[in-house]
């Protein structure tokens, strides 16, 4: 279930809409806090490996999330 949810959210990161990206990252953060980062990160990684349309968005997600976690 979380893999499909992350696939749909990552698709939105392909758009060049900064407001939409902020909302997606906020939602992903809420999901990560509730279920754990390991599950969300794993779901993003599965989508990167399986779906060519979300590869770039998945790497965008990891770049932002890892940068925010290092703070």
N, CA, C and O atoms as a Tripos MOL2 file, in Angstrom:
@<TRIPOS>MOLECULE
protein
  284   283    71     0     0
PROTEIN
NO_CHARGES

@<TRIPOS>ATOM
      1 N           0.8110   -1.1870    0.0000 N.3       1 UNK1
      2 CA          0.0000    0.0000    0.0000 C.3       1 UNK1
      3 C           0.8580    1.2560    0.0000 C.2       1 UNK1
      4 O           0.5810    2.1920   -0.7500 O.2       1 UNK1
      5 N           1.8890    1.2910    0.8250 N.am      2 UNK2
      6 CA          2.7060    2.4940    0.9020 C.3       2 UNK2
      7 C           3.5170    2.6950   -0.3850 C.2       2 UNK2
      8 O           3.8570    3.8240   -0.7400 O.2       2 UNK2
      9 N           3.8230    1.5970   -1.0770 N.am      3 UNK3
     10 CA          4.5540    1.7200   -2.3380 C.3       3 UNK3
     11 C           3.7050    2.4540   -3.3630 C.2       3 UNK3
     12 O           4.2010    3.3350   -4.0670 O.2       3 UNK3
     13 N           2.4360    2.0990   -3.4520 N.am      4 UNK4
     14 CA          1.5290    2.7670   -4.3940 C.3       4 UNK4
     15 C           1.3000    4.2220   -4.0140 C.2       4 UNK4
     16 O           1.2370    5.0950   -4.8800 O.2       4 UNK4
     17 N           1.1770    4.4790   -2.7230 N.am      5 UNK5
     18 CA          0.9910    5.8520   -2.2620 C.3       5 UNK5
     19 C           2.1980    6.7090   -2.6210 C.2       5 UNK5
     20 O           2.0460    7.8280   -3.1130 O.2       5 UNK5
     21 N           3.3920    6.1880   -2.3770 N.am      6 UNK6
     22 CA          4.5940    6.9560   -2.6980 C.3       6 UNK6
     23 C           4.7460    7.1390   -4.2040 C.2       6 UNK6
     24 O           5.2520    8.1660   -4.6550 O.2       6 UNK6
     25 N           4.3120    6.1490   -4.9860 N.am      7 UNK7
     26 CA          4.3650    6.2920   -6.4430 C.3       7 UNK7
     27 C           3.5090    7.4680   -6.8890 C.2       7 UNK7
     28 O           3.9280    8.2660   -7.7270 O.2       7 UNK7
     29 N           2.3200    7.5710   -6.3320 N.am      8 UNK8
     30 CA          1.4410    8.6700   -6.7360 C.3       8 UNK8
     31 C           1.9760   10.0120   -6.2510 C.2       8 UNK8
     32 O           1.8440   11.0160   -6.9510 O.2       8 UNK8
     33 N           2.5740   10.0460   -5.0680 N.am      9 UNK9
     34 CA          3.1350   11.3040   -4.5750 C.3       9 UNK9
     35 C           4.3800   11.7100   -5.3620 C.2       9 UNK9
     36 O           4.5700   12.8890   -5.6600 O.2       9 UNK9
     37 N           5.2210   10.7470   -5.6960 N.am     10 UNK10
     38 CA          6.4280   11.0560   -6.4520 C.3      10 UNK10
     39 C           6.1060   11.5750   -7.8430 C.2      10 UNK10
     40 O           6.8430   12.3970   -8.3880 O.2      10 UNK10
     41 N           5.0190   11.1030   -8.4150 N.am     11 UNK11
     42 CA          4.6060   11.5970   -9.7290 C.3      11 UNK11
     43 C           4.3620   13.1030   -9.6820 C.2      11 UNK11
     44 O           4.6480   13.8120  -10.6460 O.2      11 UNK11
     45 N           3.8370   13.5860   -8.5710 N.am     12 UNK12
     46 CA          3.6090   15.0180   -8.4160 C.3      12 UNK12
     47 C           4.8900   15.8260   -8.3290 C.2      12 UNK12
     48 O           4.8850   17.0170   -8.6390 O.2      12 UNK12
     49 N           5.9880   15.2050   -7.9130 N.am     13 UNK13
     50 CA          7.2630   15.9280   -7.8480 C.3      13 UNK13
     51 C           7.8590   16.1760   -9.2250 C.2      13 UNK13
     52 O           8.7550   17.0070   -9.3680 O.2      13 UNK13
     53 N           7.3780   15.4700  -10.2370 N.am     14 UNK14
     54 CA          7.8570   15.7090  -11.5980 C.3      14 UNK14
     55 C           7.3490   17.0250  -12.1620 C.2      14 UNK14
     56 O           7.9100   17.5470  -13.1260 O.2      14 UNK14
     57 N           6.2990   17.5600  -11.5720 N.am     15 UNK15
     58 CA          5.7570   18.8430  -12.0160 C.3      15 UNK15
     59 C           6.6850   19.9630  -11.5430 C.2      15 UNK15
     60 O           7.3680   19.8190  -10.5290 O.2      15 UNK15
     61 N           6.7070   21.0490  -12.2600 N.am     16 UNK16
     62 CA          7.5320   22.1910  -11.8770 C.3      16 UNK16
     63 C           6.7210   23.1770  -11.0540 C.2      16 UNK16
     64 O           6.7040   24.3740  -11.3420 O.2      16 UNK16
     65 N           6.0540   22.6740  -10.0400 N.am     17 UNK17
     66 CA          5.2160   23.4970   -9.1860 C.3      17 UNK17
     67 C           5.7810   23.4390   -7.7680 C.2      17 UNK17
     68 O           5.6920   22.4120   -7.0950 O.2      17 UNK17
     69 N           6.3570   24.5400   -7.3310 N.am     18 UNK18
     70 CA          7.0220   24.5650   -6.0270 C.3      18 UNK18
     71 C           6.0420   24.3870   -4.8730 C.2      18 UNK18
     72 O           6.3570   23.7250   -3.8830 O.2      18 UNK18
     73 N           4.8610   24.9730   -4.9980 N.am     19 UNK19
     74 CA          3.8470   24.8340   -3.9400 C.3      19 UNK19
     75 C           3.4130   23.3750   -3.7940 C.2      19 UNK19
     76 O           3.2560   22.8800   -2.6780 O.2      19 UNK19
     77 N           3.2220   22.6970   -4.9080 N.am     20 UNK20
     78 CA          2.8530   21.2790   -4.8800 C.3      20 UNK20
     79 C           3.9690   20.4480   -4.2560 C.2      20 UNK20
     80 O           3.6960   19.5380   -3.4740 O.2      20 UNK20
     81 N           5.2150   20.7450   -4.5900 N.am     21 UNK21
     82 CA          6.3550   20.0100   -4.0230 C.3      21 UNK21
     83 C           6.4100   20.1870   -2.5060 C.2      21 UNK21
     84 O           6.6780   19.2260   -1.7850 O.2      21 UNK21
     85 N           6.1620   21.3910   -2.0180 N.am     22 UNK22
     86 CA          6.1620   21.6340   -0.5740 C.3      22 UNK22
     87 C           5.0820   20.8070    0.1150 C.2      22 UNK22
     88 O           5.3180   20.2300    1.1760 O.2      22 UNK22
     89 N           3.9090   20.7540   -0.4850 N.am     23 UNK23
     90 CA          2.8120   19.9800    0.0980 C.3      23 UNK23
     91 C           3.1320   18.4880    0.0910 C.2      23 UNK23
     92 O           2.8120   17.7780    1.0440 O.2      23 UNK23
     93 N           3.7630   18.0120   -0.9820 N.am     24 UNK24
     94 CA          4.1180   16.5960   -1.0730 C.3      24 UNK24
     95 C           5.1630   16.2470   -0.0200 C.2      24 UNK24
     96 O           5.0500   15.2220    0.6510 O.2      24 UNK24
     97 N           6.1890   17.1010    0.1280 N.am     25 UNK25
     98 CA          7.2190   16.8240    1.1350 C.3      25 UNK25
     99 C           6.6390   16.8720    2.5500 C.2      25 UNK25
    100 O           7.0410   16.0900    3.4110 O.2      25 UNK25
    101 N           5.7110   17.7740    2.7890 N.am     26 UNK26
    102 CA          5.0810   17.8460    4.1110 C.3      26 UNK26
    103 C           4.2680   16.5740    4.3810 C.2      26 UNK26
    104 O           4.3110   16.0320    5.4850 O.2      26 UNK26
    105 N           3.5410   16.1090    3.3900 N.am     27 UNK27
    106 CA          2.7680   14.8790    3.5400 C.3      27 UNK27
    107 C           3.6720   13.6700    3.7400 C.2      27 UNK27
    108 O           3.3900   12.8120    4.5770 O.2      27 UNK27
    109 N           4.7480   13.6010    2.9810 N.am     28 UNK28
    110 CA          5.6970   12.4950    3.1360 C.3      28 UNK28
    111 C           6.3380   12.5220    4.5190 C.2      28 UNK28
    112 O           6.5980   11.4720    5.1060 O.2      28 UNK28
    113 N           6.5890   13.7110    5.0350 N.am     29 UNK29
    114 CA          7.1590   13.8250    6.3730 C.3      29 UNK29
    115 C           6.1850   13.3150    7.4320 C.2      29 UNK29
    116 O           6.5880   12.6300    8.3710 O.2      29 UNK29
    117 N           4.9050   13.6500    7.2810 N.am     30 UNK30
    118 CA          3.8930   13.1510    8.2200 C.3      30 UNK30
    119 C           3.8000   11.6300    8.1670 C.2      30 UNK30
    120 O           3.7120   10.9680    9.2010 O.2      30 UNK30
    121 N           3.8190   11.0870    6.9670 N.am     31 UNK31
    122 CA          3.7430    9.6310    6.8040 C.3      31 UNK31
    123 C           4.9820    8.9760    7.4160 C.2      31 UNK31
    124 O           4.8820    7.9450    8.0810 O.2      31 UNK31
    125 N           6.1410    9.5800    7.1880 N.am     32 UNK32
    126 CA          7.3860    9.0240    7.7250 C.3      32 UNK32
    127 C           7.3970    9.0240    9.2470 C.2      32 UNK32
    128 O           7.8790    8.0750    9.8650 O.2      32 UNK32
    129 N           6.8740   10.0730    9.8470 N.am     33 UNK33
    130 CA          6.8490   10.1420   11.3030 C.3      33 UNK33
    131 C           5.8740    9.1270   11.8920 C.2      33 UNK33
    132 O           6.1030    8.5960   12.9780 O.2      33 UNK33
    133 N           4.8010    8.8650   11.1780 N.am     34 UNK34
    134 CA          3.8000    7.9190   11.6830 C.3      34 UNK34
    135 C           4.2410    6.4670   11.5010 C.2      34 UNK34
    136 O           4.1070    5.6570   12.4180 O.2      34 UNK34
    137 N           4.7660    6.1400   10.3240 N.am     35 UNK35
    138 CA          5.0930    4.7480   10.0070 C.3      35 UNK35
    139 C           6.5790    4.4270   10.0910 C.2      35 UNK35
    140 O           6.9530    3.2560   10.1560 O.2      35 UNK35
    141 N           7.4220    5.4360   10.0900 N.am     36 UNK36
    142 CA          8.8670    5.2290   10.1620 C.3      36 UNK36
    143 C           9.5370    5.5350    8.8360 C.2      36 UNK36
    144 O           9.0210    5.2260    7.7620 O.2      36 UNK36
    145 N          10.6960    6.1490    8.9470 N.am     37 UNK37
    146 CA         11.4330    6.5400    7.7400 C.3      37 UNK37
    147 C          11.8520    5.3350    6.9150 C.2      37 UNK37
    148 O          11.9050    5.4140    5.6880 O.2      37 UNK37
    149 N          12.1430    4.2400    7.5600 N.am     38 UNK38
    150 CA         12.6240    3.0720    6.8300 C.3      38 UNK38
    151 C          11.5700    2.5540    5.8400 C.2      38 UNK38
    152 O          11.9150    2.1070    4.7460 O.2      38 UNK38
    153 N          10.2970    2.6140    6.2180 N.am     39 UNK39
    154 CA          9.2340    2.1280    5.3330 C.3      39 UNK39
    155 C           9.0260    3.0630    4.1490 C.2      39 UNK39
    156 O           8.8490    2.6120    3.0180 O.2      39 UNK39
    157 N           9.0490    4.3560    4.4100 N.am     40 UNK40
    158 CA          8.8430    5.3250    3.3240 C.3      40 UNK40
    159 C          10.0510    5.3280    2.3880 C.2      40 UNK40
    160 O           9.8900    5.3280    1.1680 O.2      40 UNK40
    161 N          11.2520    5.3300    2.9510 N.am     41 UNK41
    162 CA         12.4520    5.2970    2.1100 C.3      41 UNK41
    163 C          12.5000    4.0260    1.2770 C.2      41 UNK41
    164 O          12.8870    4.0600    0.1090 O.2      41 UNK41
    165 N          12.1100    2.9110    1.8710 N.am     42 UNK42
    166 CA         12.0650    1.6560    1.1210 C.3      42 UNK42
    167 C          11.0530    1.7010   -0.0110 C.2      42 UNK42
    168 O          11.3110    1.1910   -1.1020 O.2      42 UNK42
    169 N           9.9080    2.3070    0.2460 N.am     43 UNK43
    170 CA          8.8820    2.4220   -0.7960 C.3      43 UNK43
    171 C           9.3590    3.3240   -1.9340 C.2      43 UNK43
    172 O           9.0890    3.0490   -3.1030 O.2      43 UNK43
    173 N          10.0560    4.3830   -1.5960 N.am     44 UNK44
    174 CA         10.6000    5.2660   -2.6380 C.3      44 UNK44
    175 C          11.6400    4.5010   -3.4580 C.2      44 UNK44
    176 O          11.6640    4.5930   -4.6850 O.2      44 UNK44
    177 N          12.4900    3.7540   -2.7750 N.am     45 UNK45
    178 CA         13.5200    2.9900   -3.4800 C.3      45 UNK45
    179 C          12.9020    1.9420   -4.4080 C.2      45 UNK45
    180 O          13.3770    1.7640   -5.5290 O.2      45 UNK45
    181 N          11.8770    1.2630   -3.9710 N.am     46 UNK46
    182 CA         11.1920    0.2870   -4.8270 C.3      46 UNK46
    183 C          10.6270    0.9830   -6.0660 C.2      46 UNK46
    184 O          10.7050    0.4460   -7.1710 O.2      46 UNK46
    185 N          10.0610    2.1710   -5.8820 N.am     47 UNK47
    186 CA          9.5180    2.9010   -7.0270 C.3      47 UNK47
    187 C          10.6070    3.3650   -7.9880 C.2      47 UNK47
    188 O          10.3980    3.3850   -9.2010 O.2      47 UNK47
    189 N          11.7590    3.7340   -7.4560 N.am     48 UNK48
    190 CA         12.8770    4.1150   -8.3250 C.3      48 UNK48
    191 C          13.2930    2.9230   -9.1810 C.2      48 UNK48
    192 O          13.5690    3.0720  -10.3720 O.2      48 UNK48
    193 N          13.3370    1.7590   -8.5780 N.am     49 UNK49
    194 CA         13.7560    0.5660   -9.3070 C.3      49 UNK49
    195 C          12.7140    0.0620  -10.2950 C.2      49 UNK49
    196 O          13.0690   -0.4840  -11.3390 O.2      49 UNK49
    197 N          11.4320    0.2370   -9.9820 N.am     50 UNK50
    198 CA         10.3730   -0.3440  -10.8010 C.3      50 UNK50
    199 C           9.7810    0.6010  -11.8410 C.2      50 UNK50
    200 O           9.3620    0.1520  -12.9080 O.2      50 UNK50
    201 N           9.7390    1.8870  -11.5550 N.am     51 UNK51
    202 CA          9.0030    2.8090  -12.4100 C.3      51 UNK51
    203 C           9.9250    3.8790  -12.9860 C.2      51 UNK51
    204 O          10.5080    4.6730  -12.2480 O.2      51 UNK51
    205 N          10.0460    3.8910  -14.2910 N.am     52 UNK52
    206 CA         10.9380    4.8600  -14.9190 C.3      52 UNK52
    207 C          10.3950    6.2910  -14.8330 C.2      52 UNK52
    208 O          11.1630    7.2500  -14.9070 O.2      52 UNK52
    209 N           9.0780    6.4370  -14.6780 N.am     53 UNK53
    210 CA          8.5100    7.7860  -14.6500 C.3      53 UNK53
    211 C           8.7520    8.5100  -13.3280 C.2      53 UNK53
    212 O           8.5700    9.7260  -13.2600 O.2      53 UNK53
    213 N           9.1540    7.8010  -12.2830 N.am     54 UNK54
    214 CA          9.3870    8.4610  -10.9980 C.3      54 UNK54
    215 C          10.8470    8.3840  -10.5390 C.2      54 UNK54
    216 O          11.1470    8.7240   -9.3950 O.2      54 UNK54
    217 N          11.7470    7.9480  -11.4060 N.am     55 UNK55
    218 CA         13.1530    7.8410  -10.9940 C.3      55 UNK55
    219 C          13.7240    9.1820  -10.5700 C.2      55 UNK55
    220 O          14.2950    9.2990   -9.4860 O.2      55 UNK55
    221 N          13.5780   10.1820  -11.4030 N.am     56 UNK56
    222 CA         14.1390   11.5000  -11.0890 C.3      56 UNK56
    223 C          13.4540   12.0830   -9.8550 C.2      56 UNK56
    224 O          14.1100   12.6680   -8.9930 O.2      56 UNK56
    225 N          12.1580   11.9250   -9.7750 N.am     57 UNK57
    226 CA         11.4280   12.4290   -8.6090 C.3      57 UNK57
    227 C          11.8710   11.7120   -7.3340 C.2      57 UNK57
    228 O          11.9570   12.3340   -6.2750 O.2      57 UNK57
    229 N          12.1480   10.4280   -7.4240 N.am     58 UNK58
    230 CA         12.6230    9.6760   -6.2660 C.3      58 UNK58
    231 C          13.9740   10.1810   -5.7870 C.2      58 UNK58
    232 O          14.2100   10.2990   -4.5850 O.2      58 UNK58
    233 N          14.8520   10.4750   -6.7230 N.am     59 UNK59
    234 CA         16.1590   11.0090   -6.3290 C.3      59 UNK59
    235 C          16.0320   12.4270   -5.7770 C.2      59 UNK59
    236 O          16.7670   12.8080   -4.8670 O.2      59 UNK59
    237 N          15.1050   13.2060   -6.3230 N.am     60 UNK60
    238 CA         14.8340   14.5410   -5.7530 C.3      60 UNK60
    239 C          14.3760   14.4050   -4.3020 C.2      60 UNK60
    240 O          14.8090   15.1470   -3.4210 O.2      60 UNK60
    241 N          13.4950   13.4450   -4.0830 N.am     61 UNK61
    242 CA         12.9850   13.2030   -2.7350 C.3      61 UNK61
    243 C          14.1340   12.8600   -1.7860 C.2      61 UNK61
    244 O          14.2430   13.4390   -0.7050 O.2      61 UNK61
    245 N          14.9880   11.9210   -2.1910 N.am     62 UNK62
    246 CA         16.0900   11.5170   -1.3240 C.3      62 UNK62
    247 C          17.0650   12.6620   -1.0750 C.2      62 UNK62
    248 O          17.5540   12.8220    0.0440 O.2      62 UNK62
    249 N          17.3540   13.4540   -2.0940 N.am     63 UNK63
    250 CA         18.2790   14.5780   -1.9040 C.3      63 UNK63
    251 C          17.7340   15.5560   -0.8690 C.2      63 UNK63
    252 O          18.4730   15.9990    0.0100 O.2      63 UNK63
    253 N          16.4670   15.8930   -0.9610 N.am     64 UNK64
    254 CA         15.8890   16.8470   -0.0170 C.3      64 UNK64
    255 C          15.7530   16.2380    1.3780 C.2      64 UNK64
    256 O          16.0910   16.8790    2.3730 O.2      64 UNK64
    257 N          15.2680   15.0250    1.4490 N.am     65 UNK65
    258 CA         15.0250   14.4100    2.7590 C.3      65 UNK65
    259 C          16.3430   14.1740    3.5000 C.2      65 UNK65
    260 O          16.4390   14.4520    4.6960 O.2      65 UNK65
    261 N          17.3460   13.6680    2.8060 N.am     66 UNK66
    262 CA         18.6160   13.4200    3.4900 C.3      66 UNK66
    263 C          19.2810   14.7260    3.9230 C.2      66 UNK66
    264 O          19.9120   14.7870    4.9780 O.2      66 UNK66
    265 N          19.1370   15.7610    3.1090 N.am     67 UNK67
    266 CA         19.6980   17.0670    3.4830 C.3      67 UNK67
    267 C          18.9920   17.6030    4.7240 C.2      67 UNK67
    268 O          19.6380   18.1560    5.6140 O.2      67 UNK67
    269 N          17.6770   17.4460    4.7890 N.am     68 UNK68
    270 CA         16.9220   17.9200    5.9560 C.3      68 UNK68
    271 C          17.2160   17.0910    7.1950 C.2      68 UNK68
    272 O          17.2290   17.6310    8.3010 O.2      68 UNK68
    273 N          17.4520   15.8020    7.0410 N.am     69 UNK69
    274 CA         17.7360   14.9370    8.1810 C.3      69 UNK69
    275 C          19.1160   15.2060    8.7700 C.2      69 UNK69
    276 O          19.3420   14.9630    9.9560 O.2      69 UNK69
    277 N          20.0390   15.7040    7.9540 N.am     70 UNK70
    278 CA         21.3920   15.9790    8.4440 C.3      70 UNK70
    279 C          21.4530   17.2190    9.3130 C.2      70 UNK70
    280 O          22.4410   17.4330   10.0170 O.2      70 UNK70
    281 N          20.4280   18.0280    9.2760 N.am     71 UNK71
    282 CA         20.4430   19.2850   10.0580 C.3      71 UNK71
    283 C          20.3030   19.0300   11.5200 C.2      71 UNK71
    284 O          20.2970   19.9710   12.3130 O.2      71 UNK71
@<TRIPOS>BOND
     1     1     2 1
     2     2     3 1
     3     3     4 2
     4     3     5 am
     5     5     6 1
     6     6     7 1
     7     7     8 2
     8     7     9 am
     9     9    10 1
    10    10    11 1
    11    11    12 2
    12    11    13 am
    13    13    14 1
    14    14    15 1
    15    15    16 2
    16    15    17 am
    17    17    18 1
    18    18    19 1
    19    19    20 2
    20    19    21 am
    21    21    22 1
    22    22    23 1
    23    23    24 2
    24    23    25 am
    25    25    26 1
    26    26    27 1
    27    27    28 2
    28    27    29 am
    29    29    30 1
    30    30    31 1
    31    31    32 2
    32    31    33 am
    33    33    34 1
    34    34    35 1
    35    35    36 2
    36    35    37 am
    37    37    38 1
    38    38    39 1
    39    39    40 2
    40    39    41 am
    41    41    42 1
    42    42    43 1
    43    43    44 2
    44    43    45 am
    45    45    46 1
    46    46    47 1
    47    47    48 2
    48    47    49 am
    49    49    50 1
    50    50    51 1
    51    51    52 2
    52    51    53 am
    53    53    54 1
    54    54    55 1
    55    55    56 2
    56    55    57 am
    57    57    58 1
    58    58    59 1
    59    59    60 2
    60    59    61 am
    61    61    62 1
    62    62    63 1
    63    63    64 2
    64    63    65 am
    65    65    66 1
    66    66    67 1
    67    67    68 2
    68    67    69 am
    69    69    70 1
    70    70    71 1
    71    71    72 2
    72    71    73 am
    73    73    74 1
    74    74    75 1
    75    75    76 2
    76    75    77 am
    77    77    78 1
    78    78    79 1
    79    79    80 2
    80    79    81 am
    81    81    82 1
    82    82    83 1
    83    83    84 2
    84    83    85 am
    85    85    86 1
    86    86    87 1
    87    87    88 2
    88    87    89 am
    89    89    90 1
    90    90    91 1
    91    91    92 2
    92    91    93 am
    93    93    94 1
    94    94    95 1
    95    95    96 2
    96    95    97 am
    97    97    98 1
    98    98    99 1
    99    99   100 2
   100    99   101 am
   101   101   102 1
   102   102   103 1
   103   103   104 2
   104   103   105 am
   105   105   106 1
   106   106   107 1
   107   107   108 2
   108   107   109 am
   109   109   110 1
   110   110   111 1
   111   111   112 2
   112   111   113 am
   113   113   114 1
   114   114   115 1
   115   115   116 2
   116   115   117 am
   117   117   118 1
   118   118   119 1
   119   119   120 2
   120   119   121 am
   121   121   122 1
   122   122   123 1
   123   123   124 2
   124   123   125 am
   125   125   126 1
   126   126   127 1
   127   127   128 2
   128   127   129 am
   129   129   130 1
   130   130   131 1
   131   131   132 2
   132   131   133 am
   133   133   134 1
   134   134   135 1
   135   135   136 2
   136   135   137 am
   137   137   138 1
   138   138   139 1
   139   139   140 2
   140   139   141 am
   141   141   142 1
   142   142   143 1
   143   143   144 2
   144   143   145 am
   145   145   146 1
   146   146   147 1
   147   147   148 2
   148   147   149 am
   149   149   150 1
   150   150   151 1
   151   151   152 2
   152   151   153 am
   153   153   154 1
   154   154   155 1
   155   155   156 2
   156   155   157 am
   157   157   158 1
   158   158   159 1
   159   159   160 2
   160   159   161 am
   161   161   162 1
   162   162   163 1
   163   163   164 2
   164   163   165 am
   165   165   166 1
   166   166   167 1
   167   167   168 2
   168   167   169 am
   169   169   170 1
   170   170   171 1
   171   171   172 2
   172   171   173 am
   173   173   174 1
   174   174   175 1
   175   175   176 2
   176   175   177 am
   177   177   178 1
   178   178   179 1
   179   179   180 2
   180   179   181 am
   181   181   182 1
   182   182   183 1
   183   183   184 2
   184   183   185 am
   185   185   186 1
   186   186   187 1
   187   187   188 2
   188   187   189 am
   189   189   190 1
   190   190   191 1
   191   191   192 2
   192   191   193 am
   193   193   194 1
   194   194   195 1
   195   195   196 2
   196   195   197 am
   197   197   198 1
   198   198   199 1
   199   199   200 2
   200   199   201 am
   201   201   202 1
   202   202   203 1
   203   203   204 2
   204   203   205 am
   205   205   206 1
   206   206   207 1
   207   207   208 2
   208   207   209 am
   209   209   210 1
   210   210   211 1
   211   211   212 2
   212   211   213 am
   213   213   214 1
   214   214   215 1
   215   215   216 2
   216   215   217 am
   217   217   218 1
   218   218   219 1
   219   219   220 2
   220   219   221 am
   221   221   222 1
   222   222   223 1
   223   223   224 2
   224   223   225 am
   225   225   226 1
   226   226   227 1
   227   227   228 2
   228   227   229 am
   229   229   230 1
   230   230   231 1
   231   231   232 2
   232   231   233 am
   233   233   234 1
   234   234   235 1
   235   235   236 2
   236   235   237 am
   237   237   238 1
   238   238   239 1
   239   239   240 2
   240   239   241 am
   241   241   242 1
   242   242   243 1
   243   243   244 2
   244   243   245 am
   245   245   246 1
   246   246   247 1
   247   247   248 2
   248   247   249 am
   249   249   250 1
   250   250   251 1
   251   251   252 2
   252   251   253 am
   253   253   254 1
   254   254   255 1
   255   255   256 2
   256   255   257 am
   257   257   258 1
   258   258   259 1
   259   259   260 2
   260   259   261 am
   261   261   262 1
   262   262   263 1
   263   263   264 2
   264   263   265 am
   265   265   266 1
   266   266   267 1
   267   267   268 2
   268   267   269 am
   269   269   270 1
   270   270   271 1
   271   271   272 2
   272   271   273 am
   273   273   274 1
   274   274   275 1
   275   275   276 2
   276   275   277 am
   277   277   278 1
   278   278   279 1
   279   279   280 2
   280   279   281 am
   281   281   282 1
   282   282   283 1
   283   283   284 2
@<TRIPOS>SUBSTRUCTURE
     1 UNK1         2 RESIDUE 1 A UNK
     2 UNK2         6 RESIDUE 1 A UNK
     3 UNK3        10 RESIDUE 1 A UNK
     4 UNK4        14 RESIDUE 1 A UNK
     5 UNK5        18 RESIDUE 1 A UNK
     6 UNK6        22 RESIDUE 1 A UNK
     7 UNK7        26 RESIDUE 1 A UNK
     8 UNK8        30 RESIDUE 1 A UNK
     9 UNK9        34 RESIDUE 1 A UNK
    10 UNK10       38 RESIDUE 1 A UNK
    11 UNK11       42 RESIDUE 1 A UNK
    12 UNK12       46 RESIDUE 1 A UNK
    13 UNK13       50 RESIDUE 1 A UNK
    14 UNK14       54 RESIDUE 1 A UNK
    15 UNK15       58 RESIDUE 1 A UNK
    16 UNK16       62 RESIDUE 1 A UNK
    17 UNK17       66 RESIDUE 1 A UNK
    18 UNK18       70 RESIDUE 1 A UNK
    19 UNK19       74 RESIDUE 1 A UNK
    20 UNK20       78 RESIDUE 1 A UNK
    21 UNK21       82 RESIDUE 1 A UNK
    22 UNK22       86 RESIDUE 1 A UNK
    23 UNK23       90 RESIDUE 1 A UNK
    24 UNK24       94 RESIDUE 1 A UNK
    25 UNK25       98 RESIDUE 1 A UNK
    26 UNK26      102 RESIDUE 1 A UNK
    27 UNK27      106 RESIDUE 1 A UNK
    28 UNK28      110 RESIDUE 1 A UNK
    29 UNK29      114 RESIDUE 1 A UNK
    30 UNK30      118 RESIDUE 1 A UNK
    31 UNK31      122 RESIDUE 1 A UNK
    32 UNK32      126 RESIDUE 1 A UNK
    33 UNK33      130 RESIDUE 1 A UNK
    34 UNK34      134 RESIDUE 1 A UNK
    35 UNK35      138 RESIDUE 1 A UNK
    36 UNK36      142 RESIDUE 1 A UNK
    37 UNK37      146 RESIDUE 1 A UNK
    38 UNK38      150 RESIDUE 1 A UNK
    39 UNK39      154 RESIDUE 1 A UNK
    40 UNK40      158 RESIDUE 1 A UNK
    41 UNK41      162 RESIDUE 1 A UNK
    42 UNK42      166 RESIDUE 1 A UNK
    43 UNK43      170 RESIDUE 1 A UNK
    44 UNK44      174 RESIDUE 1 A UNK
    45 UNK45      178 RESIDUE 1 A UNK
    46 UNK46      182 RESIDUE 1 A UNK
    47 UNK47      186 RESIDUE 1 A UNK
    48 UNK48      190 RESIDUE 1 A UNK
    49 UNK49      194 RESIDUE 1 A UNK
    50 UNK50      198 RESIDUE 1 A UNK
    51 UNK51      202 RESIDUE 1 A UNK
    52 UNK52      206 RESIDUE 1 A UNK
    53 UNK53      210 RESIDUE 1 A UNK
    54 UNK54      214 RESIDUE 1 A UNK
    55 UNK55      218 RESIDUE 1 A UNK
    56 UNK56      222 RESIDUE 1 A UNK
    57 UNK57      226 RESIDUE 1 A UNK
    58 UNK58      230 RESIDUE 1 A UNK
    59 UNK59      234 RESIDUE 1 A UNK
    60 UNK60      238 RESIDUE 1 A UNK
    61 UNK61      242 RESIDUE 1 A UNK
    62 UNK62      246 RESIDUE 1 A UNK
    63 UNK63      250 RESIDUE 1 A UNK
    64 UNK64      254 RESIDUE 1 A UNK
    65 UNK65      258 RESIDUE 1 A UNK
    66 UNK66      262 RESIDUE 1 A UNK
    67 UNK67      266 RESIDUE 1 A UNK
    68 UNK68      270 RESIDUE 1 A UNK
    69 UNK69      274 RESIDUE 1 A UNK
    70 UNK70      278 RESIDUE 1 A UNK
    71 UNK71      282 RESIDUE 1 A UNK
